[in-house]
Amino acid sequence: MVAWQPLLDEPAVIAAAVLALGLVVGYLVGRLNEELLSASGVPETVEGTPFERTAQSIGTSTVEIVARLSSWFIYGIAVLTAIHIAQLLDTDAFWLRVTEFIPQLFIAVLVLILGFIVADKSELIVSEYLRGVKLPEVSVIPKLVKYSVLYVTFIIALGQVGVHVLALLILLTVYAVGVVIVGTVAFKDFLVSSAAGIYLLLNQPYGIGDEIRVGDQTGIVQEVDLFVTKIEDDSEEYIVPNRKVFEDGVVRMRD
């Protein structure tokens, strides 16, 4: 034991041991995270998303990428610790900066991955919710929701790696104002229809089963929602935007 003591005291040997331990721990943590993510249903949640399809095209998956990130994080800490112990560089200041930056970078990457997943799921949910709305402007809303989520995601990720917060807040404010202005102009008819729909649902000037005439279209009311009124006659179904009900007026037919 005494003969081995000088060797064990060598910084290079200690550094090699730390590096080896870091590699083992990083691998085990990566495998554990992969098992936990799979058990919690993450593969089913991200299935079909663009990020998952991209990951599969290069022979991996979202779960594997997240698990490997946790491994790489530990590998990086082990390598830097080994360099510091071996005194290969004057790493005091460098080590301080790196130990502050690596966790921030790791969180930023996770935020980006989660942001892509949430953005895709938000687009699908909004598309499903608006499927029955037969207004051309509505098709833009799911994309707007998706890219809004991605924009906020990128701002959060950039903030994690030290980008100036004030500039990010200004960009976010400009973006929000731009969305409101463009949305107000582009979705004017959509907003008018929804406002008209609220009025119709609250006052109910006609109901399901009533025979009405809106403009040149006459039929039996089948459905009234926030945006449209559906009426049908013997052979055709008409989907009338609620704004058209207000513009053209409605006549309720009596027997």
DOSE-744230 format. One record per residue (C-alpha): residue in three letters; x, y negated, z. Coordinates in Angstrom, 2 decimals. Last residue first. Layout:
BEGIN
+-----+---------+---------+---------+
|   r |      c1 |      c2 |      c3 |
+-----+---------+---------+---------+
| ALA |       X |       Y |       Z |
...
+-----+---------+---------+---------+
END
This chain:
BEGIN
+-----+---------+---------+---------+
|   r |      c1 |      c2 |      c3 |
+-----+---------+---------+---------+
| ASP |  -96.36 |  -27.09 |  -39.92 |
| ARG |  -94.04 |  -29.99 |  -39.08 |
| MET |  -90.72 |  -30.81 |  -40.73 |
| ARG |  -88.15 |  -32.70 |  -38.72 |
| VAL |  -86.57 |  -35.42 |  -40.82 |
| VAL |  -82.96 |  -36.34 |  -40.13 |
| GLY |  -81.10 |  -39.51 |  -40.99 |
| ASP |  -78.67 |  -39.98 |  -43.86 |
| GLU |  -75.79 |  -41.58 |  -41.93 |
| PHE |  -76.60 |  -40.05 |  -38.53 |
| VAL |  -77.05 |  -36.52 |  -39.87 |
| LYS |  -74.00 |  -37.07 |  -42.10 |
| ARG |  -71.92 |  -37.76 |  -38.96 |
| ASN |  -73.04 |  -34.37 |  -37.66 |
| PRO |  -71.30 |  -32.63 |  -40.55 |
| VAL |  -73.83 |  -30.41 |  -42.41 |
| ILE |  -73.10 |  -26.75 |  -43.01 |
| TYR |  -75.81 |  -25.57 |  -45.40 |
| GLU |  -76.78 |  -21.92 |  -45.75 |
| GLU |  -78.43 |  -20.71 |  -48.94 |
| SER |  -81.05 |  -18.26 |  -50.18 |
| ASP |  -84.25 |  -18.58 |  -48.15 |
| ASP |  -83.26 |  -21.81 |  -46.42 |
| GLU |  -80.42 |  -22.38 |  -44.05 |
| ILE |  -79.25 |  -24.96 |  -41.54 |
| LYS |  -75.96 |  -25.30 |  -39.69 |
| THR |  -75.31 |  -28.53 |  -37.81 |
| VAL |  -71.68 |  -29.61 |  -37.48 |
| PHE |  -69.10 |  -31.11 |  -35.13 |
| LEU |  -70.03 |  -30.54 |  -31.49 |
| ASP |  -72.29 |  -27.61 |  -32.20 |
| VAL |  -75.80 |  -27.07 |  -33.56 |
| GLU |  -76.72 |  -23.65 |  -34.94 |
| GLN |  -79.36 |  -21.99 |  -37.10 |
| VAL |  -81.63 |  -24.95 |  -37.94 |
| ILE |  -84.14 |  -23.90 |  -40.63 |
| GLY |  -83.78 |  -25.58 |  -44.01 |
| THR |  -83.84 |  -28.70 |  -46.15 |
| GLN |  -80.89 |  -30.40 |  -47.84 |
| ASP |  -81.46 |  -33.50 |  -49.97 |
| GLY |  -80.58 |  -35.93 |  -47.18 |
| VAL |  -80.97 |  -34.01 |  -43.95 |
| ARG |  -84.31 |  -32.19 |  -43.83 |
| ILE |  -85.42 |  -30.18 |  -40.83 |
| GLU |  -87.18 |  -26.94 |  -39.94 |
| ASP |  -86.75 |  -26.18 |  -36.26 |
| GLY |  -85.53 |  -22.71 |  -35.27 |
| ILE |  -82.55 |  -23.93 |  -33.28 |
| GLY |  -83.19 |  -27.39 |  -31.97 |
| TYR |  -84.04 |  -30.91 |  -33.10 |
| PRO |  -83.80 |  -34.35 |  -31.52 |
| GLN |  -81.64 |  -32.65 |  -28.85 |
| ASN |  -80.69 |  -35.70 |  -26.74 |
| LEU |  -77.46 |  -34.39 |  -25.16 |
| LEU |  -76.40 |  -32.02 |  -27.96 |
| LEU |  -77.27 |  -34.57 |  -30.64 |
| TYR |  -75.34 |  -37.36 |  -28.90 |
| ILE |  -72.28 |  -35.17 |  -28.36 |
| GLY |  -72.45 |  -34.11 |  -31.99 |
| ALA |  -72.53 |  -37.71 |  -33.16 |
| ALA |  -69.34 |  -38.38 |  -31.21 |
| SER |  -67.79 |  -35.23 |  -32.71 |
| SER |  -68.82 |  -36.27 |  -36.21 |
| VAL |  -67.43 |  -39.78 |  -35.73 |
| LEU |  -64.15 |  -38.36 |  -34.45 |
| PHE |  -63.84 |  -36.02 |  -37.45 |
| ASP |  -64.75 |  -38.82 |  -39.86 |
| LYS |  -62.02 |  -41.01 |  -38.38 |
| PHE |  -59.52 |  -38.17 |  -38.30 |
| ALA |  -56.81 |  -39.68 |  -40.49 |
| VAL |  -57.06 |  -43.22 |  -39.13 |
| THR |  -57.40 |  -42.34 |  -35.44 |
| GLY |  -54.88 |  -39.52 |  -35.76 |
| VAL |  -52.32 |  -41.78 |  -37.42 |
| ILE |  -52.65 |  -44.34 |  -34.63 |
| VAL |  -52.75 |  -41.81 |  -31.78 |
| VAL |  -49.89 |  -39.72 |  -33.23 |
| GLY |  -47.77 |  -42.85 |  -33.74 |
| VAL |  -48.41 |  -43.99 |  -30.16 |
| ALA |  -47.34 |  -40.58 |  -28.88 |
| TYR |  -44.22 |  -40.54 |  -31.08 |
| VAL |  -43.20 |  -44.05 |  -30.02 |
| THR |  -43.67 |  -43.09 |  -26.37 |
| LEU |  -41.66 |  -39.88 |  -26.81 |
| LEU |  -38.87 |  -41.75 |  -28.56 |
| ILE |  -38.79 |  -44.34 |  -25.77 |
| LEU |  -38.74 |  -41.57 |  -23.17 |
| LEU |  -35.87 |  -39.86 |  -24.99 |
| ALA |  -33.88 |  -43.09 |  -25.15 |
| LEU |  -34.39 |  -43.59 |  -21.41 |
| VAL |  -33.28 |  -40.01 |  -20.68 |
| HIS |  -29.87 |  -40.33 |  -22.33 |
| VAL |  -28.85 |  -36.90 |  -23.65 |
| GLY |  -27.23 |  -34.87 |  -20.90 |
| VAL |  -27.62 |  -31.23 |  -21.88 |
| GLN |  -30.92 |  -30.81 |  -20.01 |
| GLY |  -32.38 |  -33.95 |  -21.60 |
| LEU |  -31.80 |  -32.43 |  -25.02 |
| ALA |  -33.85 |  -29.39 |  -23.99 |
| ILE |  -36.68 |  -31.53 |  -22.58 |
| ILE |  -36.78 |  -33.67 |  -25.73 |
| PHE |  -36.66 |  -30.57 |  -27.94 |
| THR |  -39.61 |  -29.05 |  -26.08 |
| VAL |  -41.62 |  -32.28 |  -26.30 |
| TYR |  -41.15 |  -32.23 |  -30.07 |
| LEU |  -41.96 |  -28.53 |  -30.28 |
| VAL |  -45.22 |  -29.02 |  -28.36 |
| SER |  -46.15 |  -31.92 |  -30.66 |
| TYR |  -45.20 |  -29.79 |  -33.66 |
| LYS |  -47.63 |  -27.06 |  -32.65 |
| VAL |  -50.49 |  -29.40 |  -31.71 |
| LEU |  -50.18 |  -31.27 |  -35.01 |
| LYS |  -50.10 |  -27.97 |  -36.89 |
| PRO |  -53.30 |  -26.85 |  -35.15 |
| ILE |  -54.93 |  -30.27 |  -35.88 |
| VAL |  -54.23 |  -30.41 |  -39.64 |
| SER |  -56.91 |  -27.88 |  -40.61 |
| VAL |  -59.52 |  -30.02 |  -38.82 |
| GLU |  -59.36 |  -32.80 |  -41.41 |
| PRO |  -61.15 |  -30.67 |  -44.00 |
| LEU |  -64.29 |  -30.28 |  -41.84 |
| LYS |  -66.01 |  -26.92 |  -41.60 |
| VAL |  -65.59 |  -26.31 |  -37.88 |
| GLY |  -66.11 |  -22.61 |  -37.23 |
| ARG |  -62.39 |  -21.82 |  -37.00 |
| LEU |  -61.72 |  -24.66 |  -34.57 |
| TYR |  -61.18 |  -22.45 |  -31.50 |
| GLU |  -59.20 |  -19.88 |  -33.49 |
| SER |  -56.96 |  -22.53 |  -34.99 |
| VAL |  -56.44 |  -24.10 |  -31.52 |
| ILE |  -55.45 |  -20.72 |  -30.06 |
| LEU |  -53.13 |  -19.86 |  -32.95 |
| GLU |  -51.37 |  -23.24 |  -32.87 |
| SER |  -50.98 |  -23.03 |  -29.10 |
| LYS |  -49.46 |  -19.55 |  -29.42 |
| ASP |  -46.90 |  -20.78 |  -31.94 |
| ALA |  -46.01 |  -23.82 |  -29.82 |
| VAL |  -45.78 |  -21.75 |  -26.63 |
| ILE |  -43.35 |  -19.30 |  -28.28 |
| PHE |  -41.23 |  -22.05 |  -29.83 |
| GLY |  -41.13 |  -23.89 |  -26.50 |
| LEU |  -40.16 |  -20.73 |  -24.61 |
| ILE |  -37.15 |  -20.28 |  -26.87 |
| LEU |  -36.21 |  -23.96 |  -26.70 |
| VAL |  -36.61 |  -24.07 |  -22.92 |
| LEU |  -34.42 |  -20.97 |  -22.59 |
| VAL |  -31.73 |  -22.66 |  -24.69 |
| ALA |  -31.91 |  -25.82 |  -22.54 |
| ILE |  -31.75 |  -23.77 |  -19.32 |
| PHE |  -28.53 |  -22.08 |  -20.47 |
| LEU |  -27.05 |  -25.41 |  -21.56 |
| GLN |  -27.82 |  -26.96 |  -18.19 |
| PRO |  -26.36 |  -23.96 |  -16.36 |
| ILE |  -23.20 |  -24.26 |  -18.53 |
| PHE |  -22.77 |  -28.03 |  -18.13 |
| GLU |  -22.23 |  -28.43 |  -14.38 |
| THR |  -19.82 |  -25.51 |  -14.11 |
| VAL |  -18.08 |  -26.81 |  -17.21 |
| ARG |  -17.56 |  -30.31 |  -15.84 |
| LEU |  -16.15 |  -29.08 |  -12.53 |
| TRP |  -13.94 |  -26.51 |  -14.22 |
| PHE |  -12.47 |  -29.15 |  -16.53 |
| ALA |  -11.66 |  -31.40 |  -13.59 |
| ASP |   -9.86 |  -28.62 |  -11.75 |
| THR |   -8.71 |  -26.69 |  -14.82 |
| ASP |   -5.00 |  -27.38 |  -15.12 |
| LEU |   -4.71 |  -24.42 |  -17.43 |
| LEU |   -3.52 |  -20.84 |  -17.24 |
| GLN |   -3.83 |  -20.97 |  -13.48 |
| ALA |   -4.75 |  -17.28 |  -13.34 |
| ILE |   -7.51 |  -18.13 |  -10.88 |
| HIS |   -8.92 |  -20.90 |  -13.11 |
| ILE |   -8.78 |  -18.80 |  -16.24 |
| ALA |  -10.48 |  -15.93 |  -14.41 |
| THR |  -13.22 |  -18.25 |  -13.15 |
| LEU |  -13.76 |  -19.57 |  -16.65 |
| VAL |  -14.05 |  -16.06 |  -18.05 |
| ALA |  -16.38 |  -14.90 |  -15.27 |
| ILE |  -18.65 |  -17.94 |  -15.63 |
| GLY |  -18.85 |  -17.36 |  -19.37 |
| TYR |  -19.63 |  -13.67 |  -18.95 |
| ILE |  -22.36 |  -14.56 |  -16.43 |
| PHE |  -24.04 |  -16.90 |  -18.92 |
| TRP |  -23.47 |  -14.41 |  -21.71 |
| SER |  -25.42 |  -11.79 |  -19.77 |
| SER |  -28.34 |  -14.14 |  -19.10 |
| LEU |  -28.33 |  -15.14 |  -22.76 |
| ARG |  -28.28 |  -11.48 |  -23.71 |
| ALA |  -31.55 |  -10.89 |  -21.87 |
| VAL |  -33.19 |  -13.88 |  -23.60 |
| ILE |  -31.99 |  -12.66 |  -27.00 |
| GLU |  -33.08 |   -9.08 |  -26.30 |
| VAL |  -36.58 |  -10.20 |  -25.31 |
| THR |  -36.91 |  -12.38 |  -28.41 |
| SER |  -35.88 |   -9.49 |  -30.64 |
| THR |  -32.83 |   -8.16 |  -32.54 |
| GLY |  -31.88 |   -6.92 |  -35.98 |
| ILE |  -31.39 |  -10.18 |  -37.85 |
| SER |  -34.88 |  -10.06 |  -39.39 |
| GLN |  -36.28 |   -9.08 |  -35.99 |
| ALA |  -35.14 |  -12.38 |  -34.48 |
| THR |  -36.70 |  -14.35 |  -37.33 |
| ARG |  -39.98 |  -12.46 |  -36.91 |
| GLU |  -39.87 |  -13.12 |  -33.14 |
| PHE |  -39.29 |  -16.83 |  -33.68 |
| PRO |  -42.07 |  -16.99 |  -36.29 |
| THR |  -44.55 |  -15.45 |  -33.83 |
| GLY |  -46.04 |  -12.05 |  -34.67 |
| GLU |  -45.41 |  -10.47 |  -31.29 |
| VAL |  -44.39 |  -13.07 |  -28.70 |
| THR |  -46.97 |  -12.04 |  -26.09 |
| GLU |  -46.72 |   -8.30 |  -26.82 |
| PRO |  -42.94 |   -8.38 |  -26.31 |
| VAL |  -43.39 |  -10.45 |  -23.08 |
| GLY |  -45.58 |   -7.85 |  -21.39 |
| SER |  -44.15 |   -8.03 |  -17.86 |
| ALA |  -42.49 |   -4.60 |  -18.19 |
| SER |  -40.57 |   -5.72 |  -21.29 |
| LEU |  -39.32 |   -8.86 |  -19.55 |
| LEU |  -38.28 |   -6.88 |  -16.48 |
| GLU |  -36.46 |   -4.22 |  -18.53 |
| GLU |  -34.60 |   -6.86 |  -20.57 |
| ASN |  -33.72 |   -8.76 |  -17.40 |
| LEU |  -32.26 |   -5.60 |  -15.86 |
| ARG |  -30.23 |   -4.83 |  -18.99 |
| GLY |  -28.81 |   -8.36 |  -19.06 |
| VAL |  -28.05 |   -8.27 |  -15.33 |
| LEU |  -26.19 |   -4.98 |  -15.75 |
| TYR |  -24.11 |   -6.29 |  -18.67 |
| GLY |  -23.26 |   -9.51 |  -16.84 |
| VAL |  -22.31 |   -7.62 |  -13.67 |
| VAL |  -19.95 |   -5.34 |  -15.60 |
| LEU |  -18.36 |   -8.18 |  -17.56 |
| GLY |  -18.02 |  -10.32 |  -14.44 |
| LEU |  -16.33 |   -7.48 |  -12.56 |
| ALA |  -13.81 |   -7.07 |  -15.38 |
| LEU |  -13.11 |  -10.81 |  -15.45 |
| VAL |  -12.74 |  -10.97 |  -11.68 |
| ALA |  -10.32 |   -8.03 |  -11.77 |
| ALA |   -8.31 |   -9.63 |  -14.57 |
| ALA |   -8.13 |  -12.91 |  -12.62 |
| ILE |   -6.96 |  -11.09 |   -9.52 |
| VAL |   -4.23 |   -9.40 |  -11.56 |
| ALA |   -3.17 |  -12.70 |  -13.18 |
| PRO |   -3.15 |  -14.47 |   -9.81 |
| GLU |   -0.58 |  -11.94 |   -8.43 |
| ASP |   -1.43 |  -10.96 |   -4.86 |
| LEU |   -2.36 |   -7.46 |   -5.91 |
| LEU |    1.06 |   -7.01 |   -7.43 |
| PRO |    2.81 |   -8.16 |   -4.27 |
| GLN |    0.65 |   -5.77 |   -2.20 |
| TRP |    1.24 |   -2.63 |   -4.28 |
| ALA |    4.44 |   -1.68 |   -2.53 |
| VAL |    2.88 |   -2.35 |    0.86 |
| MET |    0.00 |    0.00 |    0.00 |
+-----+---------+---------+---------+
END
